[in-house]
């Protein structure tokens, strides 16, 4: 009787306690989901941290399957306590930065000569998918680079030659290379002023992607928002960072191939990789792929994308995807440092990295003299690729001002010894 009573008591306790815990988590998730809107997510905090790993709960999503997963091999471990950098949080080691309560660090991986030499997940698990944010922009550029390699598009082509419904708008004089280098000369620039202006083209673009009405109460498509852009100057004259320009590359690739962007990305790139999980391409309500940044994957798969630009591409894919010609076009960065540093974005990027780049180039935020390339994301995400040193570094964060970017060049220098 006592034994039966004890068992009954244990079962009663389980039934009483478990639903309370589950309900709390359910309420938390439902609350975050209900509050997930463009302006609330830009505010940061717990909601943003949750959304970065749960975008597919809030937006339509195309899942690009991982058809042939293959694990990355481990190499000799990098000692994070021996990599130091000066950051806005003070001088510290990489080991300290990853656990600092203000760094926002969620995960970091270092792949050197095709092997994982460092991997850390201080605030997420290795199985979680996470938003790439603007780290996704090189995917849009890559598909256009492949069109160029195939002779279907030229740098000097006008965008409207390939996207005819933009004819008669202020995009008429914008060349393909101006899209790649973000020099469109239109009022698409992202900076602290335009990000605070709900009527700016960048904010209207994001509202359209989230299916939210603009300030006039009208629901727009991304395509229609972009057509409303007005001149700021001559195309090619100034580097003006813009996710809206990246979306023009999406329309370009779709029009030339007559294929939806997710299907094209899958056929030309993702289906050939050894990704361990699907790539999540998040969509606007009309099906437009938000390839400028609303894309998610596991950290290792972001690193695999970076490996496509190195001599170690064979550990990431079954065929060579990034041509030598495309890589040379990126690394050439012909516009130069003076051009890069003239506007708002260049100095911000340089400060974020703590190193002087050669310039920006073809949707990469910074290209260095030694050919290394970097792309960052709004909430502190990053992808660093050094083809010369067969090095890829990828990281996720949840704060805009993360110190992790300051460790990229020091890690490169350390491993190059």
N, C-alpha and C positions, 0 to 999 in steps of 0.2 A: 504493500500500500504506500509506504514511504517512497519506494523507488518510483512507483507510478505517479505519485504526486509531484516528485521532483522533475520527472520527465514532462508532465503536463505543465508545470510551472515554467520550464525552460522554453517549451513551445509557445506558451502564452507570451512570455517575454519577447521571443523572436517576432511574433506576430504584432506585438504592440510597438516594438522599437523600429523595426525595419521600414514600415510604411512612412513613419515620421521623417526618417533620414531621406528616403527616396522622394517624398513629397517636397522636402526643402530644396533638393536639387532640381526637381521638376519646376518648382516655382521660380527658382533662379534662372533657369534656361528660358522659360516662357517669358519672364520679365525682360531679359536681355533681348529676346527675339522681338518683343512688342516695341521696344525702344530703339531698335536698330534703324536709324535713318541717317542720311548724309551728314547733317549738321551735328547730330549727337555723336556720331563716330569720329568726326574730326576733333571732338573735344577731348579725346583720350580717356584715361581712367579704366575702371574695371570692364565697362561695356566694350570699349575698344579692344582691350586685351582678350575678351571672350570672342569677339567678332573675328579677329585675326585668324583664329583657328576654326571658325564656324561659318565662313562666308556662304558655303553651299546651303546652309539652313535659311538664308535670307534672300538669295538671288538665284534665278534660273542658272543651271550649270550644265555644261557639256563635259562629260568625263571621257578623257582620252585614255583608253585601256593600256595597261602595262602587259604586253603580250609575252615577253620573254625575260622575266626578272633574273638578274645575276648579281650576287653580292659583290661589293667592293672589298678587296683584300686589305688586310691591316699591314702597316709598315712600322718602322722604328718610331716610337712615340716621341712627339714633340713635348718638351717640358715648358708648360705655359708660365711657370714661375721665372723663367729666364728671358722672357720677352717683355720689354718695358717700353712705355710710351708716355709722352706728356699729353694729358687730356684736360678737358674743362673741369674734371673732377680731381685734378692733381696728377702728379707723376705716380704711375702704378704699373704693376705687371698685368699681363693678360689674365692670369689666374685670379687676381684681385678684381679686375674689371668684370669678369663673368659673374661674380657673386655680389658685386656692389649693389646696394639697394636703389641707387639712382641710375644705374646703367641701362636698365630695361632689358638686359640680355636674356634671351630665351633659349638660344642654341647656336652652336658654331661647329663647323667642320673644316679641316684642312686636309687636302689630298695632294700629295707630293709624289711625282713620278708614278702616278697611277695607283698609289696606295694611301689609305687613310692613316695619317700620322697623328691626328688629333681630332677628338669628337667630344662635345660636352652639351648636355641638355639641362641647364640649371632651372628652367621654368617651363618646360614642355617635355613630351616624350618623343622618342625617335619615330613613333608610329603616327604622330599627329601631322596632319596637313596644315600648312600655314600660308597666309597671304604673301605673295611675292612683292606686292605693290609695284613701284616703277622698275624694280629689277626685271619685270617682265618685258620691258620695252625692247630689248634686243631680240626677242622672239619675233616681233613685228618686222624689225629690220632684217632679220635673217631670211624670212620668206621673200622679201624684196631682193636681197642679195642673190638668192637662188634664181629669181626671175632674171636678174641681170646676167648671171652666169649662163643661163639658157638662151640669152639673146632676145628675150621677150620685152625687156625694158632697158632703157639707158638712163644714166645719171642726168643727162642733159634734157631728157624728155620733160615736157610740161605734164604736170599731174592730170590736167583735163584731157590730155590725149587718151588717157586710159580710163578716166572716170568722167564720162561725158555729161552726166547730170550736174556737174559743178561748173560747166561752161556758163559764162555770163555772170559769174560771181567774182569776188575779189581774189579767188584762187587762180585766175587765168594766167598769171605770170609766175606761179610757183613751180619750180622744177623738182624732179624726184630727189636730187641731192639736197635741196632745201628742206624737204621733209625729213630725210635721213639725219641731217645735221641740225635740225630745229632752227632754221633761219628763214621761216616763211614770210616774215615781214607783216604779219597780221596780228590783230588784237587777241591773241591766244595765249599770251605769256602768263605763266604762273609765278606769282610772287606774293609777299604778305598783303599787298593792296588788293590784288584781284581775288585772292582766296577769301578775303573778307567782304567782297562785293557780290551779293547774291545775283546780280544781273550780269556779271561778267561771263564771257564765253566759257572759261574753264568750269565755273560753278554750274552754269546751265548744262554743260556736257555731263557733269557728274549727276546732276538731278535727273537728267534724261535716262542715264544708266540705271538709276535706282527706281525709275518709274514714278518719280515725284514731280509735282507741278512746279513750274517756275514761279517767280514772284507775281506774275500776272494771273496765276491760277491755271495756266495752260500746260498740258503735258506735251512735251516735244520729243522728237527722236534725235539721236546723236547726229545723224546725217543733216537734219534740218538746222540744228544749232550751228554746226560747222559752216554751213552755207551762208549763215548770217554774219560771218567774220568780216571785219573792216580793216583797211590798211593801217599799219603803224609806220611803215617805211618801205624801202625797196627790198624784195626778197634777196637773201644772200648777204645782207649787210650786217646782221647782228644775231648772235646766239641768244634766243629767247626760249627758255625751257617751257615745254608745253605737252601735256598728255593729249590734247586735242590734235596736235600735229601727228602724234603717233597713231591716232585713230584713222587719220587720212591714209597712212600706210596700210592699215587693215582693209579699207575700201579699195585701195589700189590693187592689192594682191587678189582680193575677191573678184574684182572686175576683169582682170587679165586672165584669170584661170576659170572664171565662172563657177567657183567653188566656195561654199561657206568657209570662213576662216578656220574654225575648229577642225573641220574635215581636212583642210589643206595642211594645217600644222600636224595633224595626225599622220597623214599620208607621207609627207615629205620629211618629217623629223621624228615625232614621238614614237611611231610604230617601229622605228629602227633602233630605239634605245633599249637598254637593259634596266629600265626604270622598275623600282620595286613596288610602286603604287601608281594609280591613275593620276594624270595631270588634270586638274580642275580648271576649265576655262569658263569663267563666269560671264553671264550674258545680260544685256539690257532686255526689257520686256519684248522688244521687236526682234530679238535674236542676235543683235549686234554683239560680237565678241569684244569684251573690254580688255583687249590685249595690251593696252597701255599700262595695266597694273593690277586689274582685278582677276588674278590667276593664283592658284594655290597648289602646293605639292609638299611632300616630305622634304626635309632638308637635304638628304642624300641625293634626291632626284634633282634638286636645284644644282647641286655640285656636279651631277652627271651632265646637265646642260652646259655648265662651264667647261667640262672636260672635252666637249665637242670642238672647242677652239684650240686644243693643245695636241701635241704629238701622241698623247695617251688616249686619244679618242676611242681606241679599240676596247678599252675597259668600260666604256660607257655606251657603245653602240656597235652594231654589226656591220655598219658601212660608214664611210667618211661622209659627213654631212656638210661641214663648213669647209669650203674650198680654200686652197692657198691664195687664190686671187681675192676672195672675199676678205680673208684675214689681212692681206696686204692693204686693201682699201681702208679697213678700219684703222690699222696701225699707222698709216701714212698721216692721218690727222692733219691735212694740208693747211687748214685755216690758221693754225699757230696759236701760241700763248697770248699774244697781244689781243687777238680777236676773242679768245676764250675769256679773258679777264676783263673785257670792256663792260659787259652788262652786269646784271644782278647775280645771276646764277653761278658764273665761273668762280668768283671769290668765295662764295658759300661752299662750293664743292672742294676748293683747295683747302679751306679752313677745316672742313669736316675730315679730310684725309690727313692733314698736317704735312702735306708734300706738294711740290709744284709739278703739275702735269704738263705735257706738251700741248694738249688741247682736248676738247671734247670731239667725238667723232661717231657718226652713224648710229645714234641712239645710246652710245656709251658715254657716261658722264665725264670720264677722264681717261686719256691714253697717255702713258709715260714714254719717255725717250727710249727706254729699253723694251718697248712694245707691250708692257703690261696694261691691262684694261680694267676699269672699274665701273659698276653700275649700282646705284643706291636706290632705296625706296623710302617713301614718306615716313613710315613708322620705325625707321632704323634698320631696315633690311639691307643686305649687301651681297654682291658677287664680285670677286676679284679673280682675274685670270692672268697668269704670266706664262704665255706660250714658250718664252725663252727658258724658263726654269721649270716647265712642266708642273705648274702649281695652280691649284684652285682653292679659294677660300670662300665659304658661304656662311652667312649668319642671319638669324632672325632676332628682332628686338620688338619692343612695344612702345618705345619712346622715340620721338624725332631726333633728339639730341643724345644719341648713344655714343660712348667713347670707342666703340669697337672698330670704327673706321681708321682710327689712329694706329692700330696694330698691324694693318695689312702690309705696309712697306717694311716695317721691322721684321715681321715673320718671313717675308720674301728674302730680305737680306740675310737673316739667320740661316735659312735653309739653303741659300746659295753658296755658303761657305764650303 
